[in-house]
Amino acid sequence: MRARWRTASLAAGWPFPSDWASDAVDRVCEAVVRGADPLERLGELGAARAEAGVGLAGTLQDLAALHAAMTGDHDGLVSADPDAVPAHLVRATALGWADVVARLAVGREVQDPLTGLTTLSYLRTRLHELYRLADASGRTPDADHALVEVSLDVRGEDRGYPAMMAMVLAADVLRSVFDAGETVSLARSSTALVLAPRGRPTADRCARLGRLIERRIADDPALLMNGPVRVREMALPPAHEQACALITSMA
């Protein structure tokens, strides 16, 4: 069964013969040979293909090869036909593939590609962890951490592009000032948020941060500010839902 499937898949254009085999393949074959319902195993196969970087088209072509091996003439070559695969088999495999791709996509989106700052969704995750830890230890989140807002006011008729370019420069300063594992996130093109522990002198760092950002932006003649960089330290609300609402209001 396994050999027929592999042969049909390679004949259908599987690009990496040495990477075709996997534990998921073996489990699918076991289910088919035993006459068991293969849907769960097909979901695992789709997930395994996605983990290996195989696209959906290649995954479903491989499924078509399996279907041909299951139903074709076992004494001769079998031909994979994606249109012949029953919909319930396609659905199980595609859902397994999509679950992994969605998870990987979320993982890739924890960082803004332009500024290198983390995303607001990542900050929400960090806040969730922080509030759980505070609850378990019997302390308020504000006792150990503060939220710092950094806002830029850049001139221009369409301030989106200048603001983002200014934020790219500000991001370098943010990472140099908050360099001890703090969460530095992009809320919107002109606003960044920092989740910082209170163990270090946050107020002093905030004051230095504003001066350094203004100097850095002033070095670029194409970027003009309407006013000083606004840096303010905010207390964390008592509830996680309130903290999420707070950062969302700044986006």
Residue, then its C-alpha position, 0 to 999 in steps of 0.5 A: m500500500r505504502a509503496r503504491w502510494r509513493t510511486a503514484s505520488l512521485a509520478a504525479g510530481w512530488p518534488f522531493p522523493s526523499d522527504w515523502a515518507s513520514d510518521a503521518v504517512d505510516r499512520v494513514c497506511e495503517a488505518v487504510v489497511r485495517g479498514a478504519d476510518p482514515l479521516e483523523r489520520l488524514g488530518e494529521l497528514g495534512a498537518a505534517r505536510a504543512e509543517a514540512g512546508v508543502g503547499l496545499a496543491g502539493t498536499l492534495q495531489d499527494l492525497a489524490a495519489l493515496h486515493a488512486a492507490m486505495t482504489g486502483d488496479h494494484d497490479g499496475l501503475v495508478s494515476a492520481d486524479p485530484d478531482a476523483v477524491p471524495a470531498h470528505l477526504v479532501r476536507a479532512t486533509a485540507l483542514g489539518w493543513a490549514d490549522v498548521v498554516a494558520r498557527l505558523a502565520v500567527g507566529r510570524e505576525v508577532q513582529d512588525p516587518l518594517t520597524g521590528l517592534t512586536t505587534l499589538s496582538y503579541l502585547r495582548t499575549r504578554l499582558h495575559e501572561l502578566y495578569r495571570l502571574a499577578d493573580a497567582s502571586g496575589r499582587t496587582p499587575d501595576a505593582d511590578h510593571a508599567l505601560v509606557e506610551v511613546s507618540l510622535d507628531v510628524r508634519g505632512e499632509d498625509r502623515g502615514y508615511p512620514a510617521m512610519m519612517a519616524m517610527v522606524l528611527a524611534a524603534d532603534v532608540l526604543r530598543s537601545v533604552f529598553d534593552a532588558g527584555e521589555t516588550v516594545s510594541l507598535a500600536r499604530s504608525s505614530t505610537a509605540l507601547v512598552l511593557a516595562p518592569r518597575g525594577r529599573p528607573t522607568a521615569d529616568r528612561c522615559a525622559r532620556l528616551g524622548r530626547l534621544i528620539e527627537r535627536r534621531i529624527a532631527d538628523d533626517p531633514a525630510l522628517l519635521m515634527n509638530g511638537p516634542v515626542r510625547v512619552r508618558e508612563m501609565a498605570l496598568p488597570p486592575a483587570h486584564e480586559q481593561a488593559c486590552a481595552l486601553i491598548t486597543s484605544m491607542a491603536 
